[in-house]
Amino acid sequence: AQSVSQHNHHVILSEAASLELGCNYSYGGTVNLFWYVQYPGQHLQLLLKYFSGDPLVKGIKGFEAEFIKSKFSFNLRKPSVQWSDTAEYFCAAGSSNTGKLIFGQGTTLQVKP
Amino acid sequence: EAEVAQSPRYKITEKSQAVAFWCDPISGHATLYWYRQILGQGPELLVQFQDESVVDDSQLPKDRFSAERLKGVDSTLKIQPAELGDSAMYLCASSFRDGNEKLFFGSGTQLSVL
C-alpha cells in the first residue's frame, strides 16, 4: 500500500538551531517526492520537490532535502532555522504515472525566538 | 497570484443532514483534488479529477460521499448523510496537469457535524 511516514509529530527548536525532519515513503513504481509547508493562517504551499537527478534538492527559504533511494527516505533540512519557519511541514509522494499525491501526517515545527 | 476558491469557509450541520462544498480551481488547471484533513493529521486524498473524469476515488466513502466536476472546471463534494466522524477540514487543490506539478490549495471548508 502507498504510504508516507513522518518521524516527528512535533519539533521545538531555538532560533539558529539546525533542522532535520524525517520522511519515509512506500510507493510502487516511479515516485516523485515533495515537501509542502503550511504557515499559520495560510494555505499549504510547495517548499521543494524531487523528480530525478541530483538527490539533493534545494527549495525556498534555505530549505533542502535529500533523496536516499536505498532508505526510501526524503528528509528535509535547514542549517539554521528562524522564528518565521514556525509552521506545519508535510512530506508527500506522487505517482509519476497517475499524478496521485499522498501526504504524510505532518510535523509541527515551533521555533522559539 | 490566482487562487483556488472554496466555499463555504465554515459549515456547521447536524448529523444525518446533507452538506455540499464547492471548489473553483485556478483557470486552466486540468487536475482537481479533494482532500480531507483531520486535525493533527495530513491531508487524505478523497478524489482526483482529470478534467471531468475521476482518476482516483479509492478512498472516497461512496455510500455517503459524492463528487462531480461536470464541465471540467468547478467541482462539488457532497456528503449525505453527514456523520460525526466527518468533522474535518475539506481542502480543494488544483494543478496544471497532475500531482507531479505544484499543487495550489484553497483555504478549505471547516466542517463541524453536531
Interface residues (C-beta under 8 A of the other chain):
Chain A: V4 Q6 H9 N32 Y36 H43 L44 Q45 L46 K49 F51 F90 G94 S95 S96 T98 G99 K100 L101 I102 F103 G104 Q105 G106
Chain B: E3 T31 Y33 Y35 G40 Q41 G42 P43 E44 L45 Q48 Q50 V55 D56 L91 A93 S95 R97 D98 G99 N100 E101 K102 L103 F104 F105 G106 S107
